[in-house]
């Protein structure tokens, strides 16, 4: 795979990440991560490994939101051999379990690893920013 193909594969992987969490396809979402993959929020919470990631999706995320749409923009991917990093803006359109609707902006800082010729998410760090309405 050449550099451009790697970048395109990682961009598709991140887009699958967004679609699968929004669709509630949590097993497929978890499968996008390396076995020891990690998701960390800016509040210090972290979920590591497939079992904890599934718990995050089914208990934390699913309990908090009725509906979401993750929109990713401004992606920048840097590849070095079998590892890569990526940065994206997120606009999270959301309806919470208590009926509140909002748009939450955030930034993803990600790490990726090539595992058996397939790119996987190794690490997701999410930092929240602007929230509308205020």
C-alpha positions as CSV (number, residue, x, y, z in Angstrom):
1,X,0.0,0.0,0.0
2,X,1.4,3.4,-0.8
3,X,1.1,6.5,1.4
4,X,-2.0,7.9,-0.3
5,X,-3.8,4.5,-0.1
6,X,-2.9,4.4,3.6
7,X,-4.3,7.8,4.2
8,X,-7.5,6.9,2.3
9,X,-7.9,3.7,4.3
10,X,-7.5,5.5,7.6
11,X,-10.0,8.2,6.6
12,X,-12.5,5.4,5.7
13,X,-11.8,3.7,9.0
14,X,-12.6,6.9,10.9
15,X,-15.8,7.4,8.9
16,X,-16.9,3.9,9.7
17,X,-16.2,4.7,13.4
18,X,-18.7,7.6,13.1
19,X,-21.4,5.6,11.2
20,X,-21.2,2.5,13.4
21,X,-21.6,4.3,16.7
22,X,-24.5,6.4,15.3
23,X,-26.2,3.3,13.9
24,X,-25.8,1.5,17.2
25,X,-23.7,-1.2,15.6
26,X,-21.5,-1.5,18.7
27,X,-19.9,-4.8,17.9
28,X,-18.8,-3.5,14.5
29,X,-17.6,-0.2,16.2
30,X,-15.5,-2.1,18.7
31,X,-14.0,-4.3,15.9
32,X,-12.5,-1.1,14.4
33,X,-10.1,-0.9,17.4
34,X,-6.9,-2.8,18.1
35,X,-7.3,-5.5,20.8
36,X,-5.9,-3.0,23.3
37,X,-7.5,0.0,21.7
38,X,-8.4,2.9,24.0
39,X,-11.0,5.7,24.1
40,X,-10.3,8.6,26.4
41,X,-12.6,11.6,27.1
42,X,-11.4,15.0,28.3
43,X,-13.0,14.3,31.7
44,X,-10.3,11.7,32.3
45,X,-12.5,8.6,31.7
46,X,-10.8,5.9,29.7
47,X,-12.0,2.6,28.2
48,X,-9.3,0.2,27.1
49,X,-9.7,-3.1,25.3
50,X,-12.7,-4.5,23.4
51,X,-14.6,-5.4,26.6
52,X,-14.4,-1.9,28.1
53,X,-15.0,-0.3,24.7
54,X,-18.2,-2.3,24.4
55,X,-19.2,-1.3,27.9
56,X,-18.7,2.4,26.9
57,X,-20.9,2.0,23.8
58,X,-23.7,0.0,25.4
59,X,-23.8,1.6,28.8
60,X,-22.3,5.1,28.7
61,X,-23.0,6.2,25.2
62,X,-26.2,4.4,24.6
63,X,-27.7,5.5,28.0
64,X,-26.8,9.2,27.3
65,X,-28.1,9.6,23.8
66,X,-31.3,8.8,22.0
67,X,-29.9,9.9,18.6
68,X,-26.5,11.1,17.3
69,X,-24.8,12.1,14.1
70,X,-21.1,12.3,14.2
71,X,-19.8,14.7,11.5
72,X,-16.1,14.7,10.9
73,X,-14.2,17.5,9.2
74,X,-10.7,18.9,8.7
75,X,-9.0,15.5,8.9
76,X,-5.2,15.4,8.9
77,X,-3.5,12.0,8.7
78,X,0.2,11.4,9.0
79,X,1.5,7.9,8.3
80,X,4.9,6.4,9.3
81,X,5.2,2.8,8.3
82,X,2.6,0.7,10.2
83,X,1.5,3.5,12.6
84,X,-0.3,6.8,11.9
85,X,-1.9,9.7,13.7
86,X,-5.0,11.7,12.8
87,X,-6.7,14.8,14.0
88,X,-10.4,15.7,13.2
89,X,-13.0,18.1,14.2
90,X,-16.3,16.6,15.3
91,X,-19.7,18.2,15.2
92,X,-21.9,15.9,17.3
93,X,-25.6,16.5,16.6
94,X,-27.3,14.9,19.6
95,X,-30.6,14.3,21.4
96,X,-29.9,13.2,24.9
97,X,-31.9,10.7,27.0
98,X,-33.5,13.7,28.8
99,X,-34.8,15.2,25.5
100,X,-32.2,17.9,25.2
101,X,-30.9,18.7,21.7
102,X,-27.6,20.3,20.9
103,X,-24.6,20.4,18.7
104,X,-21.3,19.6,20.5
105,X,-18.0,20.5,18.8
106,X,-14.9,18.4,19.8
107,X,-11.5,17.5,18.5
108,X,-10.3,13.9,18.0
109,X,-6.6,13.1,18.4
110,X,-6.2,9.5,17.2
111,X,-3.4,6.9,16.8
112,X,-3.7,4.0,14.3
113,X,-1.9,0.8,13.8
114,X,-1.7,-1.6,10.8
115,X,-2.7,-5.1,12.1
116,X,-2.5,-7.9,9.6
117,X,-2.5,-5.5,6.7
118,X,-5.6,-3.7,8.0
119,X,-5.6,-0.3,9.7
120,X,-7.2,-0.2,13.2
121,X,-7.7,2.5,15.8
122,X,-5.2,2.2,18.6
123,X,-6.1,5.3,20.6
124,X,-8.8,8.0,20.6
125,X,-8.5,11.2,22.7
126,X,-11.6,13.4,22.6
127,X,-11.5,17.0,23.7
128,X,-14.8,18.9,23.8
129,X,-15.1,22.5,22.7
130,X,-18.1,24.7,21.7
131,X,-21.6,23.6,22.6
132,X,-24.7,25.1,21.0
133,X,-27.1,26.2,22.3
134,X,-25.2,27.7,25.2
